[in-house]
Amino acid sequence: MRPVTLTTERLLLRPFRPSDAPAVHTACQDPDIPRWTSVPSPYTVRDAEHFTGVFSPQGWRADSDLSFAVLTRDAETLVGAVGLVRLERLRTPERQAELGYWTAREQRGKGYTAEAAAAVVRWAFCELGVERLEWRAEAGNHGSWAVARRTGFHREGTLRGELVRGGTRRDVWIGSLLPSDLPDLDTPSGGAAARTPYLPYEE
């Protein structure tokens, strides 16, 4: 997958760069991020450098994890991250992927993450040919659910003990989003996802 850039009214979404490491490191010092996501804790400078300089570029090359840095368009301040994961399911008849995100503490409450997530969702449906998106979060993560709900996801239920964190099994909320849930989606088939071939990355 060749890296792409998306824009919204207030935001710029682009693949992470090594120069983003300091801002990512600062954001991930907020204990709420490792509490509710899979980022390491404690989160070190080396973790940030690996994520921005190795993991994210490799994810784009391998079509395994398409991570966007979410930045304000006016000052290019880091808001957070939005990405598509579990992309191996796009190579099957299921044509599914999962949406994930985190937001820097000082950027919360502004609607930025929902705005960014909506842009990624539309790109996934219209350009990648995704036919079903999933959202998952540890049960009790009301902030994550608020973003998912604003993006159009339907919460489908609870997966009991699905997540192991800190040696403890925890319940997980799961939701889904279909192209038909977004009636104004601009696709060639008029509401159904465009069936763009999903090709492996080639050098």
N, C-alpha and C positions, 0 to 999 in steps of 0.2 A: 504494500500500500504506500503510495507516495504521500508524504505529509501534506495536509491541507490547512488552510486558515479560514475560519468562519468569523463573521461579524454580526453584531446586533446593534440596537440603538445606542447602547451604552458600553458594550464590551467588545474586546478582541479575544478570540480563541485561536491559539496556535500551539504546535507541539512544544514541549519543554526544551530549553536550551541549557547548556552547562552554566551560563551566566545567571540562571534563575535559582541556583543552589542556595545563595544566602537568604533570599526571600522565602524559599520553601522551608529552610531550616528554622527561620524565625517563626513562621506560621505554625509549624509542627511542635513548637514548644508548648502550645496550648494543650493541657492535659485532656481536653474533650476530644481532640482528634484521635490520639491513640486509643482512648477509651472506647470510641464507637467505630473505629475503622481498623484496618489491618496494618497500619504503619507501625514501625518499631517503636518501642518505648524503653529507655530514653531514645530520643531521636537526635542523632549526632550529625555533625557537619559532613562526615563521610557518608552517612545514609542519604543526605540531600544530594551530595555530589554523584552518588551512584544512581539515584533515581533520575536526576535530570540529564546526566551525561552518558549513562549506560542503559538502564532499564527502559526508560521512555523511548529512546531512539531504536533500541532493539525491538520493542513492542510494535512500532510502526513497520519496521522492516519485515518482521515475522508475521504480521497480521494477527497478533495475539492480544495486544492491549494498546488501544489507541487513546492516549492520554493527552488532553488539551490543558495548557496553562490558561487560566481565565484572568484577563487583565482589563482594567478600566481603559477605555479608548482615549480619555483625555490625558491621563498621566502614566498609563501603562503600569499601574500599581497592581501587584498580584492580589487577586480576589480569592483564588482557590484552584481547584482542579476538577475537571469533569472528564469522564472517559467511558469507553465501551470495552467490556471484558468478556471472556468466554466466547471469543469469536470463532472458535473451532466449530461451534454449532451452526455457523453460517454456511459451512461446507456440507451440511446435511439437509435433507428435505425439511427439517424443522425451521431453518433459517432464523435462528434466534440469537440474541445477544443480551448482555446485562449492562445496565447503566449504573455508574458509581460516581461519587463526588465527595469533596470536602470543601469547607469554607473557612478562611482565616477569621479569627474572632472579631476583629475590628470591622470586617466587611459584612457581618451578618445583619439581618433585619432590613436589608435594602432591596431584596428581590433579585439580587444579582445571580444567585445560583440557579434559581428557577428559570431566569432568562437564558442563561447559558445552557442549561439542560434542554430547554425547548429547542434551541438551535441544533444541538447534537442529535436530538431525537428526530427532527425533520431531515437532517442530513442522513441519518441511518436509514430511515424509511425510503427516502427519495433517491439516494445515491448508492447505498450499499445493498439495497434490496432486502433489508431486514423485514420480517413479517410478524415478529413478536419480540417485544422488549420486556425484560424483567427488571424489577427493582427488589433488592433485599436489604434488610437492616435488622440489627438486633432488636428484639421486642423492647419497646420503651424509648426508642430513638425518635421522639416526636418531631425533632427538627428535620431529620431526614425525610420523614413521612410528609411533613408540610411541603417540602420542595416537590416530592414525587406527586402529591395530590394536585398541586398547582400546575404541574406539567401535564396532568391528565391521567396518571396511573390510577388503576382500580386495585385496592387492596383485597387480596383474595383469601388471606387466612394466615395461620401461624404454623410454622414448621417446628414441631416440638424437639428440643434438644439438638437442633441441626448444626449449631455452631459450638465449637470448643474454643474457649478463650480463658487463659490463665488456669488451665486444668479443669475448668468447669464447663459443663454443657449448658448452653443457653438457647432459648427459643428465638426464632427468626420470623419477622414479618416478611411476607412476599406479596408483590403486586405485579401487574402486567399492563402493557399498553399496546394496542393494535392500531394500525393505520386508520381503521374505521372509527376509532375514538376521536380522531381529529378531522372533522368534516371539511375543514378548509384546506386540508393538505393538498398541495399542488403537485400532483403526480400524473403521468401520462394516462393512467387508467382511471383517473377521476376519483381518487379516494383510497385505492389499494396501492400497496407499495410497488414501486418500480422494480422490476426483476433484473436489476443490473447484475451481470455476472460477477461473482466474487472470486478473484484470481489470486493465487499465491504471489507473494512479493518476489520480484526478480531483480537481481543486481543489474 
